[in-house]
């Protein structure tokens, strides 16, 4: 047991023992004249605060005994319990990692929950932990409407904003949601986090949305303890940064004074609930016990500052309030404090013996759960009405027919890739009311390349809408909308731009099912225009060809179709996988193929295809072109038509190659890869991404791991950014490089 734990505990006992009892006041009366706070409510608040304090002390003891694995505590922040007392249990909460007292008080209001056991199971990483299943210590409970968050700095704020937006949107569109339409979303974070660009962007997005008259019922709570690990926050900084923003109501309360926290917190919460606009509550707190168990704050803080924080201990302050107002005697307070301490200690002794996750399979179980048969059934749901009987679908299809307007769509309804995506989005929007399509310029303009043209006009601005220019907010909207019952389809305008918001995928979208043991999910299909080879529109940011940062995110599905029929089928599969299994899908659209019509010669219409709504492409299954027995050309996106032209020229010289279109970059279609590699014994991977970290590395590794012993080679783009103009040709994969590599491999 550390000296800090003993000192904090003994200091409380000593201070309370020294107090003098006051005349008793009935628990149902106000704690003081004119106050709306009853003694009963104040005592309940103290119980939650004291419980949270004992949980912190127990976590430190468990860590010292090497029985616990998490020691970031909430001591000094216990004033946040007031917010749990003020809000409804049905109000969704996304909590700061020091909001332990809030969690305790919220959980105590839900029959059947035991916050003491639940928190301690997380501390000891027990498989029985009811929220994460032993994967991480988080504050979360589906029953208590607390959505678990990781400690990635401020990464949960965009999701919270998205959820606040989506609760009202669900009510207006008749989409079933978990939360009542008059809910308030609570999002808490620290003062250091308030400086993060993610926090600034999310709060700006909330104000921007409300400014347009759109409901945004979110209460931001900054638990300001004045220090971020070892770096002080100026005492006036949070108010200076957020206290004077038009459109953001600002409130400030002393989190170490239960009366102020309850009174000001009630005003802030009611403001949001009544006006459906955002508010910011600065809750002034202190940090006791340092940042975490391993932190020795005496190394960077003055003793006088540490002592000043101890004088503001919120648990001690609430206990004093109970005694001074006559709600309880010092003996009664100590008795309850000790009783809670004994309960926590006894539970800690029980839970540390609980089994831990013991296999990789058990750890990864919530990642990538897939029910293939149900996904297929959802894909193949087709309206009973004939297509022509659906005016909304036909209106959107009419607008889509104008894409690539230089020539008309052929009579057989074969389409370009862009038209196929547009048609499919229209079909799905007409069929499923839980779909939202949004992003920068997707509404009125119909997308930079016209892929969403006509959709807003047909389905309305509540379902197809423009967002502000902030990729973190775009993905945050999707994260929140998914929680509220939607299947969101956000668009990131260019592949290079997704890196502005990669943590929303890596740290939020991909981890929620992991940290909630599948109790919460992030259904979403992120459309991303990407890759290079645009004619007359160059430069790196519009021709990015790197997806290495996306492919290693556990559970993420990445589709990358090259032709119209596959574009339609893979998009339908992604949407159904999101709806059925809560999957996070990235849908990479090759810009240069959007309006491509020809394959071998001008006017042959060889790259048009018929996109059938009844077609299903299973995740992780490739497509083969041809049956050549000499060589297997493996590619995707822009590389597929290039490889097909190379195969055509090789065939003219008597060399027979088949082309395997991966279609899925995560998970890779390993079974299909191996099957077609074994047929020819030679594999050439034509990879338009970079040489280092490119898709071809994973393809070759997958074949080696599967036991393939044939000949392999790969040809890629250079390890370079894509420059402007003709210089781009020097660094990008092209047909001549593919053909040369194929000839060399065939000559071995």
Buried (B, 14 or more C-beta within 10 A) or exposed (E): EBEBBEEBBEBBEEBBEEBEEBEEBEBEBBBBEEBEBBBBBBBBBBBBBBBBBBBBBBBBBBBBEEBBBBBBBBBBBBBBBBBBBBBBBEBBBBBBBBBBBBBBBBBBBBEEBBBBBBBBBBBBBBBBBBBBBBBBBBBBBBBBBBBBBBBBBBBBBBBBBBBBBBBBBBBEBEBEBBBEBBBBBBBBBBBBBBBBEBBBBBBBBBBBBBEEEBBBBBBBBBBBBBBBEEEBBEEEBBBEBBBEBEBBBBBBBBBBBBBBBBBBBBBBBEBBBEBBBBBBBBBBBBBBBBBBBEBEBEEEBEEEEBEEBBEBBBBBBBBBBBBEBBBBBBEBBBEBBEEBBEBBEEBBEEBBEBEBBEEEEEBBBBBBBBEBEBBBEBBEEEEEEEEEEBEBBBBBBEBBBBBBEEEEBEEEBBBBBBBBBBBBBBBBBBBBEBBBBBBBBBBEBBBBBBBBBBBBBBBEEEBBBBBBEBBBBBBBBBBBBBBBBBBBBBBBBBBBBBBBBBBBBBBBBBBBBBBBBBBBBBBBBBBBBBBBBBEEEBBBEBBBBBBBEBBEBEBBBBBBBBBBBBBBBBBBBBBBBBBBBBBBBBBBBBBBBBBBBEBEEEEEBBBBBBBEBEBBBBBBBBBBBBEBEBBBBBBBBBBBBBBBBBBBBBBEEEBBBBBBBBBBBBBBBBEBBBBBBBBBBBBBBBBBBBBEBBBBBBBBEBBEEEEBEEBBBBBBBBEBBBBEEEEBEEBBBBBEBBBEBBBEBBEE
